[in-house]
Protein backbone atom coordinates (compact mmCIF):
# COMPACT_ATOMS: atom_id res chain seq x y z
CA UNK A 1 0.00 0.00 0.00
CA UNK A 2 2.93 2.31 0.65
CA UNK A 3 4.03 2.15 -3.00
CA UNK A 4 0.48 2.87 -4.22
CA UNK A 5 0.14 5.87 -1.89
CA UNK A 6 3.44 7.23 -3.21
CA UNK A 7 2.34 7.13 -6.87
CA UNK A 8 -1.19 8.35 -6.15
CA UNK A 9 0.40 11.30 -4.33
CA UNK A 10 2.50 12.18 -7.34
CA UNK A 11 -0.38 12.06 -9.82
CA UNK A 12 -2.83 13.89 -7.57
CA UNK A 13 -0.43 16.76 -6.85
CA UNK A 14 1.44 17.17 -10.15
CA UNK A 15 0.51 17.44 -13.78
CA UNK A 16 1.83 14.47 -15.77
CA UNK A 17 3.65 16.95 -18.03
CA UNK A 18 5.88 18.28 -15.23
CA UNK A 19 7.31 15.02 -13.92
CA UNK A 20 10.90 14.31 -14.94
CA UNK A 21 10.00 11.21 -16.97
CA UNK A 22 7.34 12.91 -19.14
CA UNK A 23 7.70 12.54 -22.91
CA UNK A 24 5.49 14.27 -25.47
CA UNK A 25 6.00 11.16 -27.61
CA UNK A 26 7.56 7.87 -26.56
CA UNK A 27 9.86 7.91 -29.58
CA UNK A 28 12.46 5.36 -28.44
CA UNK A 29 9.80 2.90 -27.27
CA UNK A 30 7.97 3.24 -30.59
CA UNK A 31 11.20 2.60 -32.49
CA UNK A 32 11.83 -0.56 -30.48
CA UNK A 33 8.27 -1.78 -30.99
CA UNK A 34 8.61 -1.21 -34.74
CA UNK A 35 11.92 -3.12 -34.76
CA UNK A 36 10.27 -6.11 -33.12
CA UNK A 37 7.87 -6.15 -36.06
CA UNK A 38 4.55 -6.86 -34.38
CA UNK A 39 1.52 -5.88 -36.43
CA UNK A 40 -1.37 -3.69 -35.31
CA UNK A 41 -3.32 -6.71 -34.04
CA UNK A 42 -0.62 -7.50 -31.46
CA UNK A 43 -1.69 -7.67 -27.83
CA UNK A 44 0.57 -5.13 -26.11
CA UNK A 45 0.87 -4.39 -22.40
CA UNK A 46 2.58 -1.24 -21.14
CA UNK A 47 3.55 -1.95 -17.54
CA UNK A 48 3.83 1.18 -15.42
CA UNK A 49 2.31 3.10 -18.33
CA UNK A 50 -0.05 5.19 -16.18
CA UNK A 51 -0.15 8.63 -17.77
CA UNK A 52 2.44 7.79 -20.47
CA UNK A 53 1.80 9.00 -24.00
CA UNK A 54 2.93 5.68 -25.50
CA UNK A 55 -0.68 4.54 -25.62
CA UNK A 56 -1.61 7.67 -27.63
CA UNK A 57 1.16 6.95 -30.13
CA UNK A 58 0.21 3.28 -30.45
CA UNK A 59 -3.45 4.17 -31.01
CA UNK A 60 -2.41 6.69 -33.67
CA UNK A 61 -0.50 3.88 -35.43
CA UNK A 62 -3.59 1.65 -35.47
CA UNK A 63 -2.93 -0.63 -32.51
CA UNK A 64 -6.13 -1.50 -30.64
CA UNK A 65 -5.30 -4.49 -28.40
CA UNK A 66 -3.68 -2.34 -25.74
CA UNK A 67 -3.47 -2.84 -22.00
CA UNK A 68 -1.89 -0.39 -19.60
CA UNK A 69 -1.05 -1.63 -16.11
CA UNK A 70 -0.19 0.84 -13.39
CA UNK A 71 -0.50 1.09 -9.64
CA UNK A 72 -1.97 4.61 -9.83
CA UNK A 73 -5.61 5.23 -10.66
CA UNK A 74 -4.86 8.96 -10.72
CA UNK A 75 -2.34 8.38 -13.52
CA UNK A 76 -5.02 6.54 -15.50
CA UNK A 77 -7.44 9.40 -14.97
CA UNK A 78 -4.90 11.81 -16.47
CA UNK A 79 -4.46 9.53 -19.49
CA UNK A 80 -8.22 9.12 -19.98
CA UNK A 81 -8.71 12.89 -19.86
CA UNK A 82 -5.98 13.34 -22.47
CA UNK A 83 -7.31 10.67 -24.83
CA UNK A 84 -10.46 11.55 -26.72
CA UNK A 85 -13.25 8.98 -26.85
CA UNK A 86 -13.47 6.42 -28.30
CA UNK A 87 -9.69 5.90 -27.98
CA UNK A 88 -9.73 5.71 -24.17
CA UNK A 89 -12.40 3.02 -24.46
CA UNK A 90 -10.14 0.95 -26.75
CA UNK A 91 -7.59 0.55 -23.94
CA UNK A 92 -7.82 -1.92 -21.07
CA UNK A 93 -6.72 -0.10 -17.91
CA UNK A 94 -5.48 -2.42 -15.14
CA UNK A 95 -4.95 -0.70 -11.81
CA UNK A 96 -2.60 -3.05 -9.98
CA UNK A 97 0.86 -3.48 -8.52
CA UNK A 98 2.78 -5.54 -11.09
CA UNK A 99 4.61 -7.36 -8.29
CA UNK A 100 1.25 -8.55 -6.93
CA UNK A 101 -0.63 -8.99 -10.21
CA UNK A 102 -1.55 -12.36 -11.66
CA UNK A 103 -1.58 -11.80 -15.40
CA UNK A 104 -2.78 -14.79 -17.40
CA UNK A 105 -0.11 -16.73 -19.29
CA UNK A 106 0.19 -16.02 -23.01
CA UNK A 107 -2.06 -12.96 -22.77
CA UNK A 108 0.29 -10.55 -24.51
CA UNK A 109 2.45 -10.59 -27.60
CA UNK A 110 4.63 -7.74 -26.37
CA UNK A 111 5.47 -6.46 -22.88
CA UNK A 112 6.75 -2.90 -22.63
CA UNK A 113 8.06 -1.23 -19.55
CA UNK A 114 10.15 1.88 -19.62
CA UNK A 115 11.46 1.73 -16.06
CA UNK A 116 9.12 -0.26 -13.82
CA UNK A 117 11.28 -3.33 -13.46
CA UNK A 118 14.20 -1.14 -12.48
CA UNK A 119 12.13 0.15 -9.57
CA UNK A 120 10.96 -3.21 -8.29
CA UNK A 121 12.61 -6.33 -6.99
CA UNK A 122 10.64 -8.43 -9.47
CA UNK A 123 13.66 -9.07 -11.65
CA UNK A 124 16.40 -8.65 -9.02
CA UNK A 125 19.77 -9.89 -10.19
CA UNK A 126 18.62 -10.47 -13.76
CA UNK A 127 19.14 -8.42 -16.85
CA UNK A 128 16.24 -7.40 -19.03
CA UNK A 129 15.55 -5.41 -22.14
CA UNK A 130 12.99 -2.72 -22.78
CA UNK A 131 10.90 -5.19 -24.75
CA UNK A 132 10.11 -8.84 -24.33
CA UNK A 133 8.20 -10.79 -26.94
CA UNK A 134 6.97 -14.33 -27.00
Sine and cosine of phi, psi and omega as CSV:
sin_phi,cos_phi,sin_psi,cos_psi,sin_omega,cos_omega
0.00,0.00,-0.50,0.86,0.00,-1.00
-0.88,0.48,-0.68,0.73,0.01,-1.00
-0.90,0.44,-0.69,0.73,0.02,-1.00
-0.88,0.47,-0.72,0.69,0.01,-1.00
-0.86,0.51,-0.63,0.78,0.02,-1.00
-0.86,0.51,-0.79,0.62,-0.07,-1.00
-0.95,0.31,-0.57,0.82,0.09,-1.00
-0.89,0.45,-0.64,0.77,0.03,-1.00
-0.88,0.48,-0.66,0.75,0.02,-1.00
-0.89,0.45,-0.76,0.65,-0.11,-0.99
-0.98,0.17,-0.18,0.98,0.11,-0.99
-1.00,-0.09,-0.23,0.97,-0.02,-1.00
-0.92,-0.39,-0.22,0.97,-0.03,-1.00
-0.76,-0.65,0.52,-0.85,0.15,-0.99
-0.95,0.30,0.63,-0.78,0.03,-1.00
-0.85,0.53,-0.37,0.93,-0.04,-1.00
-0.99,0.14,-0.12,0.99,-0.01,-1.00
-0.96,-0.28,-0.09,1.00,0.03,-1.00
-0.97,0.25,0.46,-0.89,-0.13,-0.99
-0.90,0.44,-0.40,0.92,-0.06,-1.00
-1.00,-0.08,0.07,1.00,-0.02,-1.00
-0.91,0.43,0.65,-0.76,0.11,-0.99
-0.74,-0.68,0.74,-0.67,0.08,-1.00
-0.87,0.49,-0.67,0.74,0.09,-1.00
-0.69,-0.72,0.63,-0.78,-0.01,-1.00
-1.00,0.07,0.90,0.43,-0.16,-0.99
-0.84,0.55,-0.77,0.64,-0.04,-1.00
-0.90,0.44,-0.68,0.73,0.03,-1.00
-0.88,0.47,-0.68,0.73,0.04,-1.00
-0.88,0.48,-0.66,0.75,0.03,-1.00
-0.87,0.50,-0.70,0.71,0.00,-1.00
-0.91,0.42,-0.65,0.76,0.02,-1.00
-0.90,0.45,-0.67,0.74,0.05,-1.00
-0.88,0.47,-0.66,0.75,-0.01,-1.00
-0.89,0.46,-0.58,0.81,0.02,-1.00
-0.90,0.44,-0.55,0.83,0.10,-0.99
1.00,0.05,0.35,0.94,0.07,-1.00
-0.95,0.31,0.53,-0.85,0.02,-1.00
-1.00,-0.02,0.03,-1.00,-0.13,-0.99
-0.93,0.36,-0.16,0.99,0.07,-1.00
-1.00,0.01,-0.05,1.00,-0.03,-1.00
-0.87,0.49,0.62,-0.79,0.08,-1.00
-1.00,0.03,0.94,-0.35,-0.10,-0.99
-0.91,-0.41,0.71,-0.70,0.14,-0.99
-0.89,-0.45,0.72,-0.69,0.07,-1.00
-0.94,-0.34,0.98,-0.21,-0.07,-1.00
-1.00,0.09,0.80,-0.60,-0.08,-1.00
0.98,0.21,0.33,0.95,-0.09,-1.00
-0.97,0.25,-0.35,0.94,0.07,-1.00
0.39,0.92,-0.97,-0.25,-0.03,-1.00
-0.99,-0.12,0.21,0.98,-0.02,-1.00
-0.86,0.51,0.50,-0.86,0.04,-1.00
-1.00,0.02,0.03,1.00,0.04,-1.00
-0.84,0.54,-0.67,0.74,-0.02,-1.00
-0.87,0.49,-0.62,0.78,0.05,-1.00
-0.87,0.50,-0.73,0.69,-0.03,-1.00
-0.91,0.42,-0.65,0.76,0.02,-1.00
-0.92,0.40,-0.67,0.75,0.06,-1.00
-0.87,0.49,-0.67,0.74,0.00,-1.00
-0.89,0.45,-0.45,0.89,0.02,-1.00
-1.00,-0.02,0.09,1.00,0.10,-1.00
0.99,-0.12,0.02,1.00,0.05,-1.00
-0.95,0.30,0.67,-0.74,-0.02,-1.00
-0.76,-0.65,-0.26,0.97,0.01,-1.00
-1.00,-0.07,0.91,0.41,-0.13,-0.99
-0.94,-0.34,0.68,-0.74,0.11,-0.99
-0.79,-0.62,0.71,-0.71,0.10,-1.00
-0.88,-0.47,0.81,-0.58,0.03,-1.00
-0.92,-0.39,0.78,-0.62,0.04,-1.00
-0.44,-0.90,0.43,-0.90,0.01,-1.00
-0.98,0.21,-0.32,0.95,-0.12,-0.99
-0.97,-0.24,0.91,-0.41,0.12,-0.99
-0.92,0.40,-0.53,0.85,0.03,-1.00
-0.91,0.41,-0.57,0.82,0.07,-1.00
-0.90,0.43,-0.67,0.74,0.05,-1.00
-0.88,0.47,-0.66,0.75,0.00,-1.00
-0.87,0.49,-0.66,0.75,0.04,-1.00
-0.88,0.47,-0.67,0.74,0.01,-1.00
-0.92,0.40,-0.68,0.73,0.00,-1.00
-0.89,0.45,-0.61,0.79,0.03,-1.00
-0.92,0.39,-0.55,0.83,-0.01,-1.00
-0.96,0.26,-0.63,0.78,-0.02,-1.00
-0.99,0.16,0.74,-0.68,0.04,-1.00
-0.99,0.13,0.62,-0.78,0.12,-0.99
-0.88,0.48,0.56,-0.83,0.14,0.99
-1.00,0.00,0.04,1.00,-0.08,-1.00
-0.82,0.57,-0.70,0.72,-0.02,-1.00
-0.88,0.48,-0.49,0.87,0.01,-1.00
-0.97,0.24,-0.33,0.95,0.01,-1.00
-0.99,0.16,-0.10,0.99,-0.06,-1.00
-0.96,-0.29,0.68,-0.73,0.15,-0.99
-1.00,-0.01,0.85,-0.52,-0.04,-1.00
-0.97,-0.25,0.91,-0.41,0.01,-1.00
-0.95,-0.32,0.94,-0.33,0.04,-1.00
-1.00,0.03,0.97,-0.25,-0.07,-1.00
-0.29,-0.96,0.34,-0.94,0.14,-0.99
-1.00,0.04,0.88,-0.48,-0.07,-1.00
-0.85,0.53,-0.49,0.87,0.00,-1.00
-0.96,0.27,-0.24,0.97,0.00,-1.00
-0.90,-0.43,-0.03,1.00,-0.11,-0.99
-1.00,0.08,0.61,-0.79,0.07,-1.00
-0.94,-0.35,1.00,0.10,0.03,-1.00
-0.98,0.21,0.67,-0.75,0.01,-1.00
-0.90,0.44,0.58,-0.82,0.04,-1.00
-0.89,0.46,0.57,-0.82,0.08,-1.00
0.87,0.49,0.47,0.88,-0.02,-1.00
-1.00,0.08,-0.34,0.94,-0.11,-0.99
-0.73,-0.68,0.58,-0.81,0.07,-1.00
-1.00,0.06,-0.45,0.89,-0.05,-1.00
-0.57,-0.82,0.76,-0.65,0.06,-1.00
-0.95,-0.30,0.81,-0.59,0.07,-1.00
-0.86,-0.50,0.73,-0.68,0.24,-0.97
-0.57,-0.82,0.74,-0.67,-0.07,-1.00
-0.99,0.11,-0.56,0.83,-0.03,-1.00
-0.39,-0.92,-0.04,1.00,-0.10,-0.99
-0.84,0.55,-0.75,0.67,-0.08,-1.00
-0.89,0.45,-0.51,0.86,0.05,-1.00
-0.90,0.43,-0.45,0.89,-0.05,-1.00
-0.99,-0.13,0.09,1.00,0.01,-1.00
-0.82,-0.57,0.19,-0.98,0.07,-1.00
-0.99,-0.10,0.15,0.99,-0.04,-1.00
-0.81,0.58,-0.67,0.74,-0.06,-1.00
-0.91,-0.42,0.53,0.85,-0.03,-1.00
-0.78,0.62,0.70,-0.72,0.04,-1.00
0.90,0.43,0.36,0.93,0.11,-0.99
-0.79,-0.61,0.44,-0.90,0.08,-1.00
-1.00,-0.10,0.45,-0.90,0.01,-1.00
-0.51,-0.86,0.36,-0.93,0.06,-1.00
-0.98,-0.21,0.09,-1.00,0.03,-1.00
-0.94,0.35,-0.43,0.90,-0.05,-1.00
-0.75,-0.66,0.63,-0.78,0.12,-0.99
-0.76,-0.64,0.77,-0.64,0.04,-1.00
-0.85,-0.52,0.34,-0.94,0.04,-1.00
-1.00,0.02,0.00,0.00,0.00,0.00
